[in-house]
């Protein structure tokens, strides 16, 4: 959030929190997918975040993480599209 909407972050209210028991029950959306299907976020934490958030005060580190996540998603989508195209060609 600091990287994209810093005015929405109340860093003084950051509370370190472990995830609630519901978090371990998370299933993958697709076999071999890097994406995870989460349920209702309120099942996983009380404050809206979990982890050592009081240490997460570096917007640049968050920006770098987000850029890496976007690259990973783009790579996954390109690979998925290539597989779909290949499957269609095999069935012609």
C-alpha positions in Angstrom: 0.0 0.0 0.0 2.8 2.4 0.7 4.0 2.0 -2.9 0.6 2.7 -4.5 -1.6 4.6 -2.0 0.6 5.9 0.9 -2.0 8.3 2.1 -4.2 5.3 2.9 -1.6 3.8 5.2 -1.6 4.5 9.0 1.8 3.1 9.8 1.4 4.1 13.5 -1.6 1.7 13.6 0.4 -1.2 12.2 0.0 -4.3 14.4 2.1 -7.4 14.0 -0.4 -10.3 13.8 -0.2 -14.0 13.1 -2.7 -15.4 10.6 -5.8 -17.0 12.0 -6.3 -20.8 11.6 -8.3 -20.4 8.4 -5.3 -19.4 6.3 -3.7 -22.8 6.0 -6.8 -24.0 4.2 -6.1 -22.4 0.9 -6.4 -24.2 -2.4 -4.8 -23.6 -5.7 -7.0 -22.4 -8.5 -5.4 -24.4 -11.2 -3.0 -27.4 -11.1 0.5 -26.0 -11.1 -0.7 -22.4 -10.8 1.2 -19.8 -8.8 -2.2 -18.3 -8.0 -4.0 -19.0 -4.8 -7.7 -18.9 -4.2 -8.4 -17.1 -0.9 -11.7 -17.1 0.8 -13.1 -14.3 2.9 -10.1 -12.2 4.1 -11.7 -11.8 7.5 -11.1 -15.6 8.1 -7.3 -15.0 8.0 -6.7 -11.9 10.1 -8.5 -9.4 12.4 -6.6 -6.2 11.5 -6.6 -6.6 7.7 -3.0 -7.7 7.5 -0.8 -10.4 8.9 2.9 -10.7 9.5 5.4 -8.3 10.9 3.8 -5.2 9.3 5.5 -2.8 11.7 8.7 -3.5 9.8 7.1 -2.9 6.4 7.8 0.8 6.1 9.7 0.9 2.9 7.6 1.9 -0.1 10.5 1.2 -2.6 10.8 -2.4 -1.3 7.0 -2.8 -1.8 7.2 -1.3 -5.3 9.9 -3.8 -6.2 7.9 -6.6 -4.8 4.8 -5.5 -6.8 6.8 -5.2 -10.0 8.1 -8.8 -9.5 4.6 -10.0 -8.9 3.3 -8.4 -12.0 6.2 -9.9 -14.0 5.4 -13.3 -12.6 1.7 -13.0 -13.5 2.5 -11.8 -17.0 4.9 -14.7 -17.5 2.3 -17.2 -16.2 -0.4 -15.8 -18.6 2.0 -15.9 -21.6 2.9 -19.5 -20.8 -0.8 -20.4 -20.3 -1.7 -18.8 -23.6 1.0 -20.6 -25.4 -0.2 -23.9 -23.9 -3.8 -23.2 -24.9 -2.6 -22.3 -28.5 -0.6 -25.5 -28.6 -3.5 -27.6 -27.4 -5.8 -26.1 -30.0 -3.3 -26.8 -32.8 -2.9 -30.4 -31.6 -6.6 -31.0 -31.9 -7.0 -29.7 -35.4 
